[in-house]
Amino acid sequence: MLLEDRKVLFACISGTIISYNLLRTLYSSRHTDDWVPVGTVKNLWVHPIKSCKRKEVFSLYCDDLGPRYGENRDREFVAIEGATGTMLTARTAPRMMLIDTDVVDGVLAVSTPDGSSAHVVLSEVIERRIVHRATKNGTQCDGLDCGDEVAQLFNDYLQMSDIRLIYYRPDLFNGRPCTTDPGWWNNPVPKRSDTVRYVDLSPYHISTEESLIALNKELETPVASTWFRANIVVDHSSAWDEDRWAEIRMGDVVLQCYKPCTRFRLAPDGPLREKHGQSPIFGVNAGLLKPGYVHLGQTVYVKYKPSPF
């Protein structure tokens, strides 16, 4: 049965890619109000605990707060330093990326490569209602303490102390809205303020495979797409094409782009470089315009900005 499922999935994805290539040839002239096919969905990832191991999935449901797969919602949990509330990330604790997570039937399961595991019953977390305040780049957001067992797992595996895992709840204080800045690029930036969980900035981060290939040609040691922790990876587009996207459509889902994601490569010369300086960029940050499901192999359409950057 599994073999037959794989055959069906391969056929669906192959058919979608062929359809995409046919559609793309129909759009030799581009207008900013046109939906232009630019690629297909190559990867979909959700990260239940910020900076921990990603979950690779066939489909995601996209809503205002970000993507989710079943009960796994993107960056719904974060590890913090107990004394200061500082959010822990893979930048300072890279071993976090090997910690596996899954949420099923209201229970968060966490495991490490050395065989340690912990389970958190989320209804009990809500009932205990022990609140901690997390901080990130001067902004703050509250969460519910997930208990001593999972905290000990993080402390032991990361060889740290006083680490607590907290759980996002919409009824708690959240002083970290993603409010757009008109200077983020040399085009009209959409005026919007998105509620976010424990992401760095926006509910959605999209990157492209072709940009990764172009980047790796300039590096002595190649990097992988997973390093950038995007939610959606697009294949078959042009390298750095995402710098020019204004909106993205995949099936029923429509996302609105509003900022390059500060990650890896320097912005191209011009207004983007003037804005972001030596801060490298890779991929694009976006918020939701229309909810729905996204799945692998789907054709990706975009509307372009009025001017290139």
N, C-alpha and C positions, 0 to 999 in steps of 0.2 A: 504494500500500500504506500509506503514511504517513497519507493522508487517511482510509482505512478504520480504521486504528488509533485515530486521533483520535476518530472517530465512536463506536467501541466504548468508549473511555475516557470520553467525554462521557456516553454512555448509562449506564455503570456508576455514575459519580458522581451523575448526576441521579436514578437509581433509589435510590441509597443515601440521598440527602438526603430524598426523598419518604418512604422507610421511616422515617427518623429522625423526621420531623415527625409521622408517624402514631403512632410509639411514644411520643413525648413527651407527647401528649395523654392517654395512658393513665396517667400518673404525676402526677396532680394533688396527691396527698398523698405526702410524702417521709418516709422512715424511714432512719436512718443505715446500716441493713444492707441497703438496697435498692440495686440498680444502676439509676440514673436516666439516661436519654439526655439529654445536654446540648448536643450539637453534632456537627459532622463535622470530619474532618482536612482543613485547608485547605492547609497547607504542611509540608514535611519538609525539614530542612536538616542537613547534616553539615559540619563545619569541620575538615579534616585538619590544618592548621596553626593553632594558636591565634591568633585575631585577624586571620587572613587571610580571603580571599574564601570565602563559603559555596558549597556545592554544593547546588543544588536538585534533588531526586530524587523519583521516584514512590513508592518504598518504602524503608524502613529495616529492618534487623534489629536488635533490641534485646537486648543481653545485660548482664551485671553491670557492665561497664566503661563502658557507654554505647552509642549507636547507631553502626551502620556501614552503608556501602553498598559492596558489593564489597570491594575492598582499602582503601577509604577509611574510616578509623576516626576518630571525633570527637576532636579535640585530641590526636592521637597525636604531633604535633611541636610544638615551641615554639622561638621565637627568644629568645636570652638575651644579656645583656651579658657578654662573655667574662671580664672582670676580676672582676665581682661575682656573676655568676650570676642577676641579676635578670631575671625574665621580662618580655619586651617585650609590650606590649598596644596595642590601638588607642586607648586612652585617652591615651597619651603619643606614639604614632606612628600617627596616623589613616590615613596612606597604606598601611599594612599591609592594610587592608580591600580594596585593589584588586589585591593579589597573588594570582594564580590558582594552584591546586594540583590535582594528580590523581595517584593511585597506581594503576598498571596493571602487571601481570606483574612485581611486585617492584621497580618503578622509580618513584620520586617525581619528577614533573615540576613545575617551578615557573616561572612566567612573570609578567612585569610589563607594564603598559600601554604602556611605551615600546619593547617588542619584545625585551627581554632574557629569556633563559631559562637554566635549569640543570637537570641531571638527576642524580639520586642513586640508585645501585644499592644497595638496602638490604642485600643479602647481603654486600657489601663493607664497609658500615658496621658490620655485626655482626662481621665477621672482624677489622677493625682494632681494634674495641673501645676507642675513646678516650672515656673517661667524663668528663662535666661534671656539676656539681651546680647545679640551678636552685633559685631561691628565690622565694617568693610569700607576702607578708604574714607573714613570720617562719617559714614552713614550707619544707621542702626536699624535693627529689626529683631523682634522677639520670637521665641520658639519654646516648645515644651521639652523638658528634659526627658530623655529616653531610658534613663535608669543606669544602675551601676554595672550590670553585666556587660552591656555593649560598650560602656565607657572604658571598662577594664580591658576589653579586647583591643580598642584603639591604643590605649596607653602601652600595653604589652607589645603589640606588633610594631608600633612606631617608636618604641623605646622613649616615650615621653611621659609626662605626668600631668594630672589635672585636666585631661581632655574630656569634654562632655559632648554627646551627640544630641542635637535638638531637632524638633519636628515642627515644620511650618503649619500654622493654623490661621485661617483668614480673619478670625475674630480678635487676633492679637495685634499689638502695635506694629506698624510697618512704616518706617521712615525712609524707605529705599525705593521710591517710585522712579521709573525710567522716564524722565521728562526730556523731550528732545531739545536740542540746542541748534539755533538757526545757523551756526557757524560750522556744523559738522561736515558740510561739503558745499561746493560752489553751484548749488541748485536750491530751489525752494525745499526746505526740510519740513516734512509734515509736522503740524502741531499736534502733539499727543502726549499723554502721560500714562504709561503702562504700569500696572501693579505687577511686581515680580516676586518670586520666592527668594532663593539664595544664589541666583545667577550673578555674574559680575555686573551685567548691565541690562540686557534686553531679553524678552521671552524666547527669542529664536536667534540661532546663529547658523548661517548657511555658508558652505565653502564649495569649491569645485575641484575635481580631480585634475583638470588640465593646469590649473594654477599651481597645484602641488608638484606636478611634473616639471613645470617651468622653474619653480623654486629649487627643486632638487638638482637641476642642471647647474645651479650657481653654488651649490654646497659641496664641501669635501665629504661630509657624512650625510647621506640622505635621511630625511625625516618621513614619518608616516602621517596620514590624515588624522589618525586617532590622537596625535599630539595636540590638535587644535580643539578637540572636544566640541565639534559642531553637532547640531541635531540632524541636519540634512546635508548630504554630499551629492552634488550634481555632476554627472558625467557627460562627455561629448560636447561640452561647451568650448568656447575659446578661452585661452588663458587670460586671467584678470578681467574677464567680461563682467564679473560681479561688481566691479567698481562703478559700473554704469547703470545698474538695475535700480528701478524705482519701485516696481511691484513684481511679485512672483505668484504664479497660479499653477497649482497641481491638483487636478480633479476639481472638487468643489472648494478647496482651500485657497484663500488669497492672503498673502503676506505683504506688508508694506515695509520697504527698506528705508532706513533713515541714518545709518552711520556705518562706515567701514569698521571692522572689528580690529582693534589694536592687538596684534599678535606677533607678526614675524617680519614681513618685508616692508621697506620704506615706501611711503606713498609716492605716486608719480609726480614729476615736477608740476608746479602750478598751485592752485588754491588748496588742493588736498595736502600737499607738502607744507604749505604755509600754515595750515591749521594743525597738522599732526607732527610736524617737525621730524625729529629723530625717532619718534615712537612708531615701531613697525606695524603694518596692517596685514591681515589675511582673512578673507571672507567678509561677510556683511551681517550686520545686526538688523533685526526686523521685528515688527509687531503684527498682530492679527487684524485682518479686515473681515475675513469670512471663515468660520470654523468648518471642520470636517476631517475626513480621513485622507492620509497620504500613504501610498504604498510603493514598494520597490518597483522600478521599471516604468513608472508613470512619466509621461511627457511633461517637461517643465516649460512653461511659457513665462515671458517677462514683458513688462513695459519699461522702456528706457527713459532715463533722465533727459530733460530738454537739451542739456549740453553734456559733453563727454564725462567730465568729472565734477 
